[in-house]
Amino acid sequence: MTAPTQKVVIIGPAHPLRGGLASFDERLAKQFTQQGYDTTIYTFSLQYPSFLFPGTTQYSTEPAPEDINIKVCINSVNPFNWIKVGRELRKLRPAIIVVRYWLPLMGPCFGTILRIVKKNKYTKVICIADNVIPHEKRPGDKPFTKYFVKPVDAFVTMSEKVMNDLQLFTHKPAQQIVHPLYDNFGEAVDKQEARKHLGVAINEKIILFFGFIREYKGLDLLLEAMHLLQQRAANDQEPTIKLMIAGEFYNNEQYYHDLIQQYNLSPSLILRTAFIADSEVKYYLSAADFVIQPYRKATQSGVTPLAYHFEKPMLVTNVGGLPDLVPDHKVGLIAEPEPASIADHITELYQLGEDYFLPHLRVEKKKYSWQVLANTIIHLSSL
Protein backbone atom coordinates (compact mmCIF):
# COMPACT_ATOMS: atom_id res chain seq x y z
CA MET A 1 0.00 0.00 0.00
CA THR A 2 1.52 3.35 -1.08
CA ALA A 3 1.57 6.34 1.24
CA PRO A 4 -0.92 9.12 0.38
CA THR A 5 0.49 11.99 -1.67
CA GLN A 6 1.39 14.95 0.53
CA LYS A 7 -0.54 18.15 -0.10
CA VAL A 8 1.05 21.56 -0.69
CA VAL A 9 -1.04 24.73 -0.80
CA ILE A 10 0.38 27.99 -2.14
CA ILE A 11 -1.41 31.13 -0.95
CA GLY A 12 -0.85 34.09 -3.27
CA PRO A 13 -1.68 35.63 -6.64
CA ALA A 14 -2.40 33.32 -9.59
CA HIS A 15 -4.62 33.25 -12.69
CA PRO A 16 -6.97 35.02 -13.38
CA LEU A 17 -4.76 37.65 -11.70
CA ARG A 18 -1.79 38.83 -13.70
CA GLY A 19 1.79 39.93 -13.06
CA GLY A 20 5.10 38.60 -11.82
CA LEU A 21 3.84 37.20 -8.50
CA ALA A 22 1.15 35.19 -10.28
CA SER A 23 3.68 33.83 -12.79
CA PHE A 24 6.02 32.91 -9.93
CA ASP A 25 3.35 31.08 -7.92
CA GLU A 26 2.17 29.14 -10.97
CA ARG A 27 5.71 28.07 -11.84
CA LEU A 28 6.40 27.02 -8.23
CA ALA A 29 3.17 24.97 -8.23
CA LYS A 30 4.40 23.12 -11.32
CA GLN A 31 7.68 22.37 -9.56
CA PHE A 32 5.99 20.88 -6.50
CA THR A 33 3.74 18.81 -8.76
CA GLN A 34 6.80 17.54 -10.67
CA GLN A 35 8.30 16.50 -7.33
CA GLY A 36 5.22 14.41 -6.51
CA TYR A 37 3.14 16.74 -4.34
CA ASP A 38 -0.61 17.28 -4.67
CA THR A 39 -0.44 21.05 -5.20
CA THR A 40 -3.14 23.72 -5.17
CA ILE A 41 -2.91 27.51 -5.33
CA TYR A 42 -5.42 29.43 -3.22
CA THR A 43 -5.67 32.81 -4.90
CA PHE A 44 -7.83 35.90 -4.60
CA SER A 45 -11.40 36.49 -5.58
CA LEU A 46 -10.55 40.06 -4.49
CA GLN A 47 -6.87 40.96 -4.19
CA TYR A 48 -7.13 44.75 -3.93
CA PRO A 49 -10.19 47.00 -3.86
CA SER A 50 -10.18 48.77 -7.22
CA PHE A 51 -9.44 52.17 -5.67
CA LEU A 52 -6.16 50.81 -4.24
CA PHE A 53 -4.98 49.24 -7.50
CA PRO A 54 -2.71 51.57 -9.50
CA GLY A 55 -2.97 49.84 -12.90
CA THR A 56 -5.74 49.48 -15.43
CA THR A 57 -6.88 45.99 -14.44
CA GLN A 58 -5.81 43.26 -12.05
CA TYR A 59 -6.88 40.48 -14.41
CA SER A 60 -5.15 38.58 -17.18
CA THR A 61 -6.54 38.14 -20.68
CA GLU A 62 -4.39 35.02 -21.13
CA PRO A 63 -5.89 31.52 -20.87
CA ALA A 64 -5.55 29.74 -17.54
CA PRO A 65 -2.33 27.73 -17.20
CA GLU A 66 -2.68 24.04 -17.88
CA ASP A 67 -2.17 21.34 -15.25
CA ILE A 68 -2.32 23.71 -12.24
CA ASN A 69 -5.09 23.46 -9.68
CA ILE A 70 -6.11 27.04 -8.81
CA LYS A 71 -8.87 27.84 -6.35
CA VAL A 72 -10.14 31.45 -6.54
CA CYS A 73 -11.48 32.08 -3.07
CA ILE A 74 -9.63 34.64 -0.87
CA ASN A 75 -11.10 38.09 -0.28
CA SER A 76 -8.32 40.24 1.16
CA VAL A 77 -10.67 42.69 2.91
CA ASN A 78 -13.47 40.42 4.23
CA PRO A 79 -12.76 38.92 7.68
CA PHE A 80 -15.66 36.46 7.36
CA ASN A 81 -13.98 35.09 4.24
CA TRP A 82 -10.66 34.73 6.10
CA ILE A 83 -12.37 32.58 8.73
CA LYS A 84 -14.05 30.43 6.06
CA VAL A 85 -10.81 29.88 4.12
CA GLY A 86 -8.87 29.21 7.31
CA ARG A 87 -11.35 26.54 8.42
CA GLU A 88 -11.27 24.92 4.99
CA LEU A 89 -7.48 24.71 4.98
CA ARG A 90 -7.37 23.52 8.58
CA LYS A 91 -9.63 20.62 7.59
CA LEU A 92 -7.70 19.96 4.36
CA ARG A 93 -4.51 19.43 6.42
CA PRO A 94 -1.85 20.18 3.80
CA ALA A 95 1.63 19.18 4.85
CA ILE A 96 2.93 22.58 3.79
CA ILE A 97 1.38 25.97 3.14
CA VAL A 98 3.60 28.32 1.16
CA VAL A 99 2.44 31.92 1.59
CA ARG A 100 3.73 34.89 -0.39
CA TYR A 101 4.28 38.11 1.55
CA TRP A 102 4.96 41.20 -0.52
CA LEU A 103 2.73 43.86 1.05
CA PRO A 104 1.77 44.48 4.70
CA LEU A 105 -1.79 45.18 3.54
CA MET A 106 -2.13 41.38 3.26
CA GLY A 107 -1.00 40.84 6.86
CA PRO A 108 -4.43 40.79 8.54
CA CYS A 109 -5.91 38.46 5.90
CA PHE A 110 -3.04 35.99 5.80
CA GLY A 111 -2.35 36.18 9.53
CA THR A 112 -5.95 35.28 10.37
CA ILE A 113 -6.16 32.43 7.85
CA LEU A 114 -2.90 30.93 9.07
CA ARG A 115 -3.79 31.18 12.78
CA ILE A 116 -6.90 29.12 12.09
CA VAL A 117 -4.99 26.58 9.98
CA LYS A 118 -2.34 26.07 12.67
CA LYS A 119 -5.00 24.77 15.05
CA ASN A 120 -4.77 21.44 13.22
CA LYS A 121 -1.29 21.04 14.77
CA TYR A 122 -0.07 19.44 11.54
CA THR A 123 0.44 21.96 8.74
CA LYS A 124 3.77 23.75 8.47
CA VAL A 125 3.66 27.33 7.14
CA ILE A 126 6.60 28.61 5.09
CA CYS A 127 6.60 32.23 3.91
CA ILE A 128 8.34 33.46 0.78
CA ALA A 129 9.07 37.03 1.84
CA ASP A 130 9.42 39.33 -1.17
CA ASN A 131 9.29 42.45 0.98
CA VAL A 132 8.99 42.87 4.72
CA ILE A 133 9.40 46.64 4.78
CA PRO A 134 7.68 47.85 1.59
CA HIS A 135 9.16 50.24 -0.97
CA GLU A 136 6.22 52.61 -0.54
CA LYS A 137 5.34 52.96 3.14
CA ARG A 138 1.76 53.16 4.42
CA PRO A 139 0.11 53.44 7.85
CA GLY A 140 -0.20 50.05 9.54
CA ASP A 141 2.82 48.43 7.88
CA LYS A 142 4.58 47.37 11.10
CA PRO A 143 1.59 46.08 13.10
CA PHE A 144 0.24 44.21 10.05
CA THR A 145 3.59 42.48 9.52
CA LYS A 146 3.94 41.64 13.23
CA TYR A 147 0.49 40.06 13.11
CA PHE A 148 1.37 38.09 9.99
CA VAL A 149 4.69 36.56 11.08
CA LYS A 150 3.42 34.94 14.31
CA PRO A 151 1.81 31.79 12.78
CA VAL A 152 4.59 31.33 10.20
CA ASP A 153 7.09 28.52 10.95
CA ALA A 154 9.96 29.59 8.67
CA PHE A 155 10.88 32.04 5.92
CA VAL A 156 12.55 32.08 2.52
CA THR A 157 14.02 35.35 1.28
CA MET A 158 15.64 36.19 -2.04
CA SER A 159 17.86 39.07 -0.96
CA GLU A 160 20.07 39.99 1.97
CA LYS A 161 18.09 43.18 2.55
CA VAL A 162 14.82 41.29 3.08
CA MET A 163 16.65 38.84 5.36
CA ASN A 164 17.93 41.75 7.45
CA ASP A 165 14.51 43.42 7.51
CA LEU A 166 12.95 40.15 8.64
CA GLN A 167 15.15 40.11 11.76
CA LEU A 168 13.32 43.22 12.99
CA PHE A 169 10.13 41.16 13.29
CA THR A 170 11.12 37.55 14.02
CA HIS A 171 14.06 35.20 14.60
CA LYS A 172 12.36 32.07 13.32
CA PRO A 173 14.31 29.89 10.84
CA ALA A 174 14.99 31.64 7.54
CA GLN A 175 17.05 30.85 4.47
CA GLN A 176 18.15 33.10 1.63
CA ILE A 177 18.23 31.74 -1.93
CA VAL A 178 18.48 33.31 -5.38
CA HIS A 179 15.27 34.14 -7.25
CA PRO A 180 14.64 31.25 -9.69
CA LEU A 181 14.62 31.85 -13.42
CA TYR A 182 11.35 32.82 -15.04
CA ASP A 183 11.45 29.98 -17.55
CA ASN A 184 7.70 29.87 -18.08
CA PHE A 185 7.58 32.57 -20.78
CA GLY A 186 8.96 30.35 -23.52
CA GLU A 187 12.38 30.27 -25.11
CA ALA A 188 14.25 33.20 -26.63
CA VAL A 189 13.59 33.99 -30.28
CA ASP A 190 16.01 35.39 -32.83
CA LYS A 191 16.58 39.12 -32.25
CA GLN A 192 15.55 40.09 -35.78
CA GLU A 193 12.40 37.98 -35.56
CA ALA A 194 11.52 39.56 -32.20
CA ARG A 195 12.02 43.07 -33.57
CA LYS A 196 9.89 42.33 -36.61
CA HIS A 197 7.15 41.00 -34.32
CA LEU A 198 7.24 44.19 -32.26
CA GLY A 199 7.54 46.46 -35.28
CA VAL A 200 10.84 48.04 -34.25
CA ALA A 201 13.97 48.70 -36.30
CA ILE A 202 16.16 45.67 -37.00
CA ASN A 203 19.57 47.34 -36.87
CA GLU A 204 19.27 49.96 -34.12
CA LYS A 205 20.81 49.85 -30.67
CA ILE A 206 17.92 49.10 -28.29
CA ILE A 207 18.00 48.89 -24.50
CA LEU A 208 15.00 47.74 -22.45
CA PHE A 209 13.28 48.97 -19.30
CA PHE A 210 10.78 46.22 -18.46
CA GLY A 211 8.00 45.91 -15.89
CA PHE A 212 5.54 48.00 -13.91
CA ILE A 213 6.61 51.65 -13.70
CA ARG A 214 6.83 52.78 -10.09
CA GLU A 215 8.79 55.60 -8.50
CA TYR A 216 11.38 53.38 -6.81
CA LYS A 217 12.32 51.77 -10.14
CA GLY A 218 14.01 54.99 -11.28
CA LEU A 219 12.70 55.35 -14.82
CA ASP A 220 13.15 59.11 -14.47
CA LEU A 221 16.86 58.56 -13.76
CA LEU A 222 17.08 56.51 -16.94
CA LEU A 223 15.28 59.18 -18.95
CA GLU A 224 17.79 61.76 -17.72
CA ALA A 225 20.59 59.35 -18.64
CA MET A 226 19.06 59.04 -22.12
CA HIS A 227 19.22 62.83 -22.44
CA LEU A 228 22.95 62.69 -21.72
CA LEU A 229 23.42 59.88 -24.23
CA GLN A 230 21.42 61.80 -26.81
CA GLN A 231 23.72 64.83 -26.36
CA ARG A 232 26.85 62.69 -26.65
CA ALA A 233 25.57 60.99 -29.81
CA ALA A 234 24.89 64.38 -31.41
CA ASN A 235 28.37 65.67 -30.54
CA ASP A 236 30.13 62.50 -31.74
CA GLN A 237 27.78 61.98 -34.71
CA GLU A 238 27.05 58.44 -33.58
CA PRO A 239 23.77 56.51 -33.90
CA THR A 240 21.41 57.23 -31.00
CA ILE A 241 20.64 54.42 -28.57
CA LYS A 242 16.92 53.74 -28.37
CA LEU A 243 15.19 52.99 -25.06
CA MET A 244 12.19 50.67 -25.20
CA ILE A 245 9.92 51.11 -22.17
CA ALA A 246 7.68 48.06 -21.82
CA GLY A 247 5.29 48.12 -18.89
CA GLU A 248 2.30 49.80 -17.34
CA PHE A 249 2.44 53.05 -15.38
CA TYR A 250 1.77 52.47 -11.68
CA ASN A 251 2.39 56.05 -10.59
CA ASN A 252 2.18 59.57 -12.03
CA GLU A 253 2.31 58.99 -15.80
CA GLN A 254 2.29 62.71 -16.60
CA TYR A 255 5.56 63.22 -14.71
CA TYR A 256 7.38 60.93 -17.14
CA HIS A 257 5.73 62.47 -20.21
CA ASP A 258 6.82 65.91 -18.97
CA LEU A 259 10.42 64.67 -18.71
CA ILE A 260 10.23 63.21 -22.21
CA GLN A 261 8.99 66.53 -23.57
CA GLN A 262 11.49 68.59 -21.55
CA TYR A 263 14.45 66.65 -22.96
CA ASN A 264 12.93 66.08 -26.42
CA LEU A 265 13.42 62.33 -25.95
CA SER A 266 10.60 61.05 -28.17
CA PRO A 267 12.96 60.23 -31.11
CA SER A 268 15.01 58.02 -28.75
CA LEU A 269 12.12 56.15 -27.15
CA ILE A 270 9.90 53.21 -28.04
CA LEU A 271 6.91 53.41 -25.68
CA ARG A 272 4.92 50.24 -25.02
CA THR A 273 3.37 51.44 -21.78
CA ALA A 274 0.55 48.96 -21.40
CA PHE A 275 0.54 45.66 -19.55
CA ILE A 276 2.72 43.12 -21.37
CA ALA A 277 0.91 39.78 -21.74
CA ASP A 278 2.84 36.65 -20.81
CA SER A 279 2.85 35.45 -24.41
CA GLU A 280 4.61 38.67 -25.51
CA VAL A 281 7.36 38.74 -22.87
CA LYS A 282 9.82 36.66 -24.90
CA TYR A 283 9.68 39.13 -27.80
CA TYR A 284 10.57 42.15 -25.65
CA LEU A 285 13.48 40.42 -23.94
CA SER A 286 14.72 38.88 -27.17
CA ALA A 287 14.53 42.18 -29.06
CA ALA A 288 16.76 44.08 -26.62
CA ASP A 289 20.53 44.33 -26.58
CA PHE A 290 20.64 44.96 -22.83
CA VAL A 291 18.18 45.16 -19.89
CA ILE A 292 18.44 48.28 -17.72
CA GLN A 293 17.28 48.36 -14.07
CA PRO A 294 17.93 51.94 -12.82
CA TYR A 295 16.30 51.41 -9.42
CA ARG A 296 16.49 53.96 -6.62
CA LYS A 297 16.04 51.18 -4.06
CA ALA A 298 15.36 47.47 -4.27
CA THR A 299 15.19 44.18 -2.42
CA GLN A 300 15.38 41.80 -5.34
CA SER A 301 13.90 42.10 -8.82
CA GLY A 302 11.91 39.65 -10.91
CA VAL A 303 13.36 41.30 -14.01
CA THR A 304 16.84 39.96 -13.18
CA PRO A 305 15.96 36.24 -13.44
CA LEU A 306 13.93 37.07 -16.54
CA ALA A 307 17.05 38.58 -18.12
CA TYR A 308 19.05 35.53 -17.05
CA HIS A 309 16.59 33.19 -18.73
CA PHE A 310 16.77 35.10 -22.02
CA GLU A 311 20.55 35.54 -21.60
CA LYS A 312 20.46 39.33 -21.72
CA PRO A 313 23.28 41.28 -20.05
CA MET A 314 22.05 43.79 -17.49
CA LEU A 315 22.79 47.16 -16.02
CA VAL A 316 21.63 47.45 -12.42
CA THR A 317 22.13 50.19 -9.87
CA ASN A 318 24.10 49.72 -6.69
CA VAL A 319 21.08 49.46 -4.38
CA GLY A 320 19.59 46.73 -2.19
CA GLY A 321 20.12 43.17 -3.36
CA LEU A 322 20.58 43.96 -7.06
CA PRO A 323 24.42 43.88 -7.15
CA ASP A 324 24.40 40.47 -5.41
CA LEU A 325 22.51 39.00 -8.36
CA VAL A 326 24.53 40.64 -11.14
CA PRO A 327 28.29 40.02 -10.82
CA ASP A 328 29.96 43.15 -12.17
CA HIS A 329 31.65 42.83 -15.58
CA LYS A 330 30.46 39.21 -15.80
CA VAL A 331 26.71 39.18 -16.39
CA GLY A 332 26.33 42.94 -16.51
CA LEU A 333 27.46 46.24 -15.05
CA ILE A 334 26.69 48.02 -11.78
CA ALA A 335 26.08 51.78 -11.89
CA GLU A 336 25.31 54.29 -9.18
CA PRO A 337 21.66 55.41 -9.05
CA GLU A 338 22.24 58.75 -10.77
CA PRO A 339 21.92 59.72 -14.46
CA ALA A 340 25.60 60.30 -15.37
CA SER A 341 26.72 56.94 -13.97
CA ILE A 342 23.84 55.14 -15.70
CA ALA A 343 24.70 56.83 -19.01
CA ASP A 344 28.40 55.97 -18.67
CA HIS A 345 27.64 52.32 -17.98
CA ILE A 346 25.19 52.03 -20.88
CA THR A 347 28.00 53.29 -23.11
CA GLU A 348 30.33 50.69 -21.58
CA LEU A 349 27.81 47.91 -22.22
CA TYR A 350 27.98 48.67 -25.93
CA GLN A 351 31.75 49.00 -25.86
CA LEU A 352 32.04 45.52 -24.34
CA GLY A 353 29.24 44.02 -26.45
CA GLU A 354 26.73 41.26 -25.75
CA ASP A 355 29.16 38.44 -26.54
CA TYR A 356 31.49 39.57 -23.73
CA PHE A 357 28.84 38.68 -21.13
CA LEU A 358 27.28 35.53 -22.62
CA PRO A 359 29.71 32.89 -21.25
CA HIS A 360 29.32 34.26 -17.71
CA LEU A 361 25.52 34.49 -18.05
CA ARG A 362 25.27 30.86 -19.10
CA VAL A 363 27.32 29.69 -16.12
CA GLU A 364 25.63 31.93 -13.56
CA LYS A 365 22.07 31.08 -14.60
CA LYS A 366 22.55 27.43 -13.55
CA LYS A 367 22.20 28.57 -9.91
CA TYR A 368 18.64 29.78 -10.51
CA SER A 369 16.71 26.53 -10.15
CA TRP A 370 13.08 26.06 -9.10
CA GLN A 371 14.07 22.74 -7.57
CA VAL A 372 16.40 24.60 -5.18
CA LEU A 373 13.46 26.74 -4.01
CA ALA A 374 11.08 23.78 -3.61
CA ASN A 375 13.70 21.74 -1.74
CA THR A 376 14.49 24.71 0.53
CA ILE A 377 10.81 24.98 1.45
CA ILE A 378 10.56 21.24 2.07
CA HIS A 379 13.67 21.34 4.27
CA LEU A 380 12.40 24.27 6.33
CA SER A 381 9.08 22.50 6.86
CA SER A 382 10.94 19.57 8.44
CA LEU A 383 12.67 21.65 11.11
Beta strands, then each sheet from edge to edge (+ up, - down):
strand 1: 7-11
strand 2: 38-46
strand 3: 69-75
strand 4: 96-101
strand 5: 124-129
strand 6: 154-157
strand 7: 174-176
strand 8: 206-210
strand 9: 242-246
strand 10: 269-272
strand 11: 290-293
strand 12: 314-317
strand 13: 332-335
sheet 1: 3+ 2+ 1+ 4+ 5+ 6+ 7+
sheet 2: 10+ 9+ 8+ 11+ 12+ 13+
end
